[in-house]
């Protein structure tokens, strides 16, 4: 028998659905004086439907009459479009997708900050052209890693076309990293797009034939086709019902269906219905024989335990009801399996010949009959609620009553279900006893009502809540935000900081302006700290944080704190043959030349100073351009042990040469 599998997230996305609703609402009172600048979405069926409502397609706001109504399509428009519309007094119905509108704000802000905007996408796509219009059409548009490698500018801000494939975006970012570019980014790929592409891929992997439904001009539909083709070579692009390859459909038993974000639901249903009808036509000639065989099989087959059966009352007594089930055994409903009110008797409720429905308790009650129950059937409405929860992916509450092998039994009203041990929590559960008596919110993962089986998952609910919280955090978080976090754990290369439910990496190079060997030198587990968001990658779930950025870089404010002639305190951090480096504060070292250590001749500086020693020194020179400070310890000491007149010292390395030989080490990159 044929199985048709529809991929999740097929059909209109939120932005498209909202755009069409706005357009249809605006079309009613306009009576022909309304335009869409370009197709509202990339689908001919929808465009033709809107045209019948009086919405005309134009290519420029200059084509619309002054004062008329123009719909801004879901792909969005550039800033220049709005300026022209204002001059021509056009009434705008803005149907721009909210996710696209957010990118407009991001690139405008980046442009104002002097960053070079990079858009990963198709330069000919209207969405990309609209985004470019909000940064003065100055963006660099790339669609391959090779194009990214040719970028010569630095200090980049990277965004993505909402429908671009995640793999393409990741490849471009990798190319920028490998070429050493400095960039920040916001992953603007629509979550609906990612989910749609993932569902298409998973469906294509398990079917013999794949149908991708949508317009040939739709960028996201073409990407679905490419993904599907990769995993199912027997993939067909269906733009309308005429493109349905019925001959291929007849050959296959498992058929997958995926649809783009601009594909109307009516086309999806029409294609699925067409395939179903075709299957029925091929099977019609077998129907009469099948029906006869079904009747024979039914008379021989005994109902299974838990099955709901319908029969006719054969006999009623005050103790039981005997039911003819149309098989070789009769059914028996005992008095205690029927709900009676007050002084009611069984004979008051049922008569011979009445149709009755009940649930099978046992296929053999010991006397050769099938034991039935009306009470257990009354829980049917509870099963309906469970089935609805499975379909809606909604939450119900169950009570854990007892542990069993591999999990626990939990009840929803009168229905008992099973929660596997692995689905009791989002952590490892060793003993299920701790959950007995608790009421847990769960998702329904599987239902077999005929057999009276339901499987629940508390873990799915916990993951949904966690993902919801994480999505809210990602949605409300932007690069350059300063947030409070808690230090959770250390590694040799940094610390992980919890910023409200998700962990970000605080690399060791971003903790202090000075050099650290381990994060524990300045941080402790549980510390509450203010950190700055340096970069975000929602696809990989990675956030890079910075702590030192909350303090000014020492060299940028050196003139506010230090001056020539000032005596300062510091710690010896490095000793060389020609002098010692003294740390005045993290990120700010000064050189005490060997000739400035003491008033006497110093042959070996290690005889006078030790690493870690606190010293006082006088500032001789500050060279901000070259980032060098010359210090003198002897200027802070009383003159003593000076060399005798005419006595020569050992050959000394000039201060300038020593500074040249000790260029600051490059900071370690994450």
N, C-alpha and C positions, 0 to 999 in steps of 0.2 A: 504494500500500500504506500502511496506517495506521502511524503512528509514535507510540508512547506515551512521553513524556518525564517521568520522575520527578524532581522537584526535589531537589537535595541537602539533607541535614539534615532529611528528612521523618520524622515519627514520634517515638517516645519520645525525650526528652532524657535526659541523665545523671541529673538529680534525680528525674524521674518513674520511670525504670527502677529506681533504687535504692529508692524509696518502695514500689513494688509488690513488689519482692523481699523487703523487710523485712516487709511486711504478710503475704505468703504464708507466709513462714517462721514468723511469730508465730502464724498461724492454725492450723497443724497441731496443736499440743498443747492448744489452748484449747477446742476443741469447743463453740463457741457463746458462750463467755463473753468475747468480744472485740468491741470497738467501734471505729468510726472517727468522730471528732468532725467531722461534715461529710463530704462525699464526698472520698475520698482524693485523687482527681484529677477534673477536670471531663470525665468521659466515662462515659456510661450503660452501654456495653458492659463496661467494666472494673469499674464499680460492681456490675453484676449478677453478674459472674464472682466477685468477692470475696464477694458475699452468699451465693453457693452454697457458699463455703468457711466460712461461719458468721460473717462480719464484718458486724455490724449498724451502720447509720449513725444517729448521734445528733447533736443540735445543740448540746449543752452537756455538760460533764463532770459536771454535777449529775444527768444522766439515767442515768449508769452506776452499777451497784451498787458499793458500797464494796469495795475490794480487787480489782476486776476489771481487765482489761487494756484500755487505750485507745491507739489509734494516733494520733499527732500527724501530720496530713496534710502533704503536701509544701509547701503554701502557708505553713505555720508558724502559730504561735499567739502571743498576747500574754503578758506576764509574769503577768497575773492567772490565766490558764489553769493555769499550773504551780503557783501557790499553792493553787488549789482542789483540784487533783489530789493535792497533798501532804497536805492536810487530810483528804481522803477515802481516802487510802492506795491510790490508783490506781497500777497498774503501767503505766508509759508506754513505748511503742515510738516513739521519736522519728524520724519519716521526713521531717523538715523538709529541704527542699533546701539543700545547703551554701551556695549563693549567697545564699539568703534569710536563713539563719542569720547570715551575715557582716553583712548589713544591720542585723539586730537589735543586734549588738555596736556597730556604727558609731553608730546613733542613741542608744543608751544612753550611750555615751561623750560624744557631743555634748551630750546633756541634762545630764550631770554637769558639763560645762564651762560651762554657762549659755547655750548657743546655742539659737536657735529652729530646730527641725527643720522642714524643708519636704519633703514627699513628693510627687513627680510621679507621679500614677497615678489610678486609679479608686477613689474613696472607698468604694464598695460591694464592692470586690474583697476576698476573705478575706486575701490576701497583704498588702495595704495596711493592713487593720484589725489584722493581727498585728504588723506593723512599728510601727504607732502605739502598740500596747500596751507597747512597750519604751521609750517616752519619756513614759510617764504619760498617754497619749492626748492629748498637748498639741500634736501636729504640725499644721501647716497643710497641707492636702491640695489640690493644684491639678492640673488636667488640661488647662488651656488658658493661652495667654499672657495673656488678658484677666483670668483669675483671679489670675495672678501679679502683674499690675500693681496689683491692689487690696491687696496685702500692705502693711501699715503698719509692721511690726516690722523691726528691723535685726539685723545680726550673725547671718546665717542659715547653716544647714548643710543642703545640698540632696542628697537621694538620689532614686533612681527605682525604681518598680516594675520587677521584672526583665523583664517582658514588654511594657513600654511601647515605642512606636515611637521610634527615635532622633530622628526629625524633630520629634516633639512635645517631647522633652526639650530639644533645642537651641532650640526656639522659646521655651520657658519661661525658659531661661537668658538668652536674648537680651532678653526682657522685663525680667528682673531687672536686667540691666546697664543698660538704657535708663532705668530708673527710679532708677538710682544706688544700688541696694542693695549693702551689704557682705555678701558671702557666700563661703563655701568649699563645695566639692562633692566627691562621689565618684560617678563614673558607675557605677551598680550594674546597668545593663542587662546581662542575661546574654549572653555572647558567642554562645552557641548560638542565642538568640533573634535576634540581629543577623544571624547567618549564615543562619538559616532564612528571615528576611524578605528578605534580599538574593537568595537562591536562588529564592524564589518570584517575585520581581520579574523576574529574568532569564529564568526559564522562561515567565512570562506574556507577555513581549515577543515571543516567537518561536513561539507556538502559535495555533491557530484557536479552540480551546476549552480552558478551564481548569477543573479540578475541585479544590476545596479540601475535604479530608476532615477531619472532626472533629465534636465535640459543639457544639451551638449555645450552650451555656453556657460554653464555653472562650474566655477572653479572647484568648489568643494566636492561636487559630484564626480568630476573627472579624477580627483585625487582618490575618491572611494573606488573608482574603477581600477586605478593603478594598483592600489593596495590589494583589492580582490584578485586581480589578475596574477599577482605575485604568488598567492596561496592557492588559487583555484584557476587553472588555465582555461577551463570551460566557463568563462565569464562573458556576459553579454550586456551591452549598454542599451537600456530601453527608455526611449524618450516618450513614446506613447504606445497605446495598446497594439498598434500595427507592427511594432518592432518585436513583439513577444515571439520568441522562437519555439513554437508549439512542437515541432518535430523533435527538437532537442529535449524539450520538457518531457515528452512521452518516453524517452529512453532512460530517464533518471528517476530514482526513488527519493533522493534527498536533495531538495532545492532550497537555496538561500535567497533572500530578498533584502537588499539594502537600498536606502534612498537618501538623496542629498537634502540639505537644510531648506532648499527652496522647492522641494517636490511636494505637491498637494496630496492630501490624504486620499482624495477620490481616485487618483491614479494608482496608488498603492493597493487600495481595496479592489479596484477593477482588475488589475493584473492577477492578484491572488485568486479572486473569484473566477476569472477566466481559466486559470490552470485547474482549479477545483472542478469546474463544470466539464472540462475536457476529460478529466479522470473519470468522472461519473459516467459520461457517454460511453467510454471504452468498457466500463464494467456493467452496463445495463443488461446485457444479454446473460450475465451470470446471476442476476438478481433473483429470478424465480427459483432457480436450483438452490441458491444459497438460502433463501427463505425456508424452503422445504427441509433442508438439512438442519437449519437452526431450530425448527420445531421439534425434529427428532432428537437432536442433541439436548434440547431443553427438557424434554420429558425424561431423559435418562440421567441428566446431570443433577446432582444434589447441590443445593445452595451451600456456600461456605460460611463459616462462623464470621459474624460481623456484617454479613450481607443484608441489605434491606429487600424484603420480598413482599409481593402482593398476592392475595388468594381470596377464596370465597369461604364464608363461614359454613361449615358442614354440620356442626352441632354445638349447642351452648348449654352448659350446666352452671350450677352455682360455684363450681370449683375450677372450671377451665373452659377454653374455647378450642374446638378442633377445626383446623383450617385446611382446605384442599389447596395445595400449592401447584398442582399440575405436574407433579413428579411422582416417583414411586413411593414416597413417604409423605404422610400428613404432618402438619405442623400443630404444635400444642402451645397455647398461651395460658400459663397458670394464673390463678387469681392474684398472686402477689406480684405479677409482672404487668398489671393493669391498674391505672390510677382511678379510684372510685371516690365519690364525694358523698359524705353523710351515710345514709342507709341504702345507697344504690346497690343493685345487684347486677351481675353480668347479663342476666336475661332482660334487664331494663334497658341496656345499651345496645345489645346486638341480637339479631335474629338470623335464622338459617337463610342463606342466600346473600347476606350482606357482603360487600367487598371490604376487606380489611388489610391494612398494611402493618408490618411488624419487622423487628430486627432479629436475625438468627443469633441465638446465644450458643447453642450446641447443635451439631448435626445429628447427634444421637443422644436422646435423654435417658437411655438405658432400657426403654420399653419399645424401641424401634421407631420412635417418632422424632421430629425435629423440634427442639425447644426454641420458642419464640418469645419476644418481649415487646410490649407496647411502650413501657416506660423508657427503655433505651432509645426508642425511636423519637421520643419527644425532645431529645437533645439535638434533633436535626437542625433546629434554628441556630443552635450554637455552632454546629458545623458550617452552616451558611456564613456565620460571622467569621469563622476561621478561614474559610475559602476566600471570602472577601478581603481579609487581611493579607492572604497570600498574593492575591491579584493586585491589590493596591500597595503592597509593601508597607502596610501600616503596622502600628505597634498595638499589641494586646498584652494584658497582664495575666500571668499564670502563677499558681501556687505550687511550690515544690513539696511533694508529699513523702517520697521515699527514694533512697538510692537503689540502683540496680547495677548489674554488670555494664560497665562502659558509660554510665551516666546516671540520670535521675528520671523519675516519673513526675510530671507536673500536670495540674488540672486547670483547664479553662472552663469555668462553670461546671457542667456535667461531663465534659469531654476530657479524657486523659490523653496526654501526649508524652513524647520522649525528648529529653534534652541530652545530647551526647556530652561526655565529659569535656571534650575539646571546645564545646560551644557554651559552656557555663560562664566563662569569663574571658577577658582579653589577656589574662595572665595564666600561668601554669597552675592547674588545680590538681592537687595530689589526693585530697579526700573530699568527696562530694557531700559528706555528712554536714559540713558547715552551712550548706545551702538549704537543708531541710527546714520547712516552716516559713521560708522567705517568699515574698511575692516579688516576682521579677518581670520587668518589661521585656518582651521578646518579639522577634520577627518570626513569622511562619516560614519555614524553609521547604517543607514538603507535606502533602496531604494525600491520603488514600482513604476517602470516606467509606468506600465499599468495604474495606477491610478494617475500618475503625482506627486508622493510624494517622498520627500527626507528629511532625518533628518541629521543635521550636529551637530558636537560637538567641540566647542572651548576648552572646559575643557580637552578633551582627548589629544589634541595637547599640551596643557600646561603641563599635567601630563607626556606625553612622553618626553618633553624637560627637565622637572624636573628630571625624572628617568634617563635620559641620563646623565645629569650633575652629579647626585648622583652616578651613576655607574662609571663615569670617576673618581670621587673623591675616591670611594672605591678602584678602580683599582690602583690608584696612591698613595694610603696611606698604610703604613705599621706600625706595632708595633715598638715603639721607635723613630718614626719620631717626629721632633719638628716643629710645624706649628703655624701660627698666627691666632688668633680667636678674636671674639667680644663677650663680655658678653651680653647675651640677656635677661635672667630672672633668678630670685632666687627662691629657695625652702629652707625649713629648713635644708635639708640634702646636699645642694650644689648649684651649679650654672650651667646653660646650656649655652654652648659657641658655636657660629656659626663658623665653620671652613671651610667656602667657599661654603655653600649651605646645609650642614647637621649639626645637633646639636649633640654635645657630652656632656656627663655629667662630670663636674668637682666636684667630691665629696668633702665635707667639709674637710675630713681627708687628701685630696691630695692638698689642697690650700697652707697650711703653715706648717712648721716643728713644730710650736707651736700649742696650742689648741685654737680653735675658737668656739664661741657660734653661730655665724651666718656669712655667706659669706660676708655680707655687711661691716664687720669690716675691710676688706682689699680690697674689689672690689666695683665697681659702674657699673650700667647699661651703656653699650656703651664703656666700657674700652677695648682697644686693648691690648691683652696679648699673650705671647708665651707659648704654652702648649705642653706637651709631650703625644703622644698616648700610653696608657698603655695596652689596650686590644681592640679587635674588634670582633663583631659578626654580620656579614652581614645578616644572616637569620632573626635575631630579629631587625636589624637596629640600634644596640647599639654600641656606642664608649665611652670608659672610658678614661678620660684625667687627667693629672697631671700638677700642676703648681710648686709645691715645688721642683720637680726633676730638675728644671733648676738651682737650687742653691745647693751647697754641703750641706750634712747633717752636722749640727753644730758640732757634736761630732767627725766627721771624720777629721775636720781641727782645732780642738780646740787648739792644740799646736802651730798653726800658728798665733793665735790671743790672746791667754791668757797664763799667766805664774804665778807661785806662787809669792806673794808679790805685784802683780799688783793691783792698785786701779781702780775699775770699777764702772760704774753707772748702775742702774737697777730699776725695778719696783716691788714692793711687790705684789705678786699674790695670796698668800695663807698664812694663819696664823694658827699655831698649838700651843698646850700647850708648846711644847719643842722648838719652834723656828718659823722662818718665811722663806718662799721660795721667792727668788728674781729672776725674769726673766731678764737675761742679754741680750737675744735676743730670737726670736721665736724658741722654741725647746731646749732651754738651760737655766735651772734653777739651782740656787745654794741655799744651806741651811745656814741661819744665825742662829746658835744655840742660845738659850736664854741667854747662858753665854757670847755670843759675841755681844750682842745688845748694852750694855753700860758698863761704868766702875763701875757703881753702881749695887747693887743687884736688879734684875728685878723679881717681883713676877708674874705679869700678862703682857705678851708681848703686849697685845692689848692696854695697857696704853701707850706704846712707839711707836707702828707702826700701820699703817692702810693699808688695801688692796688698791692698786692703788697709794700708796705713792712712789715717786722717792727717792732713797737713794744712797749713796756712800758706797762701801764696799771694803775690801781688801781680795784678794784670799789667803787663808791659805793652801789649798790642792786641787789638781786635781787628781782624780782617774779615768783614762780613761777606764780601764777594767770594773769597776763597774758603770761608768757613774755618778759620784758624784763630786760635787764641794762644798767645805767648805768655807764659807765667814765670815768676821768679820766686823761689823759696828764700834765697839768700837775702832778698830785699826786706824780708820780714824778720831777719836775724840780726843780733849784734855782731859787729865786725870782730872776728877772731880767727885764728889759724890761717891768716892770709899768707900767701907765698912771699918769701923774701924778695927784695928789690933785685931785679935782673934774673930771678929764677924763672925758668921756662916751664910751662905745663906741657902735658902730653898733647899730641895733635888732636884737636877737637873738630868735630863735625859742625859746620856752620848751621845755625838755627834754620835758615831758609832751606838748606839741603835736607835736613832731618824731616822737615814738614813735607817736602816733596816725596820722600821715601815712604811716608805713612799715610797714603791716601785712604780715606774712610772706606771700610769694607762695604760691599753692596749688601743691602738688606735682603734677608731671605724672603723669597716669595712663597706664598702658599702653594 
